[in-house]
Amino acid sequence: MAYYALHELHILPHELMKLTSRERAAIYAMIAVRVEKEKREQSRNKGKRR
């Protein structure tokens, strides 16, 4: 999660750790939703190429 926050959302690790546990949980939940959506899109695109 921290890797994704850093590379995709440009949130530095020390900034992430300054957030409250609820704020971090919200960020992690949003990342999980986005990653799942990206996986579905990749699999959908992979099926179209065949």
Secondary structure, 3 states (H helix, E strand, C coil): CHHHHHHCCCCCHHHHHHCCHHHHHHHHHHHHHHHHHHHHHHHHHHHHHC
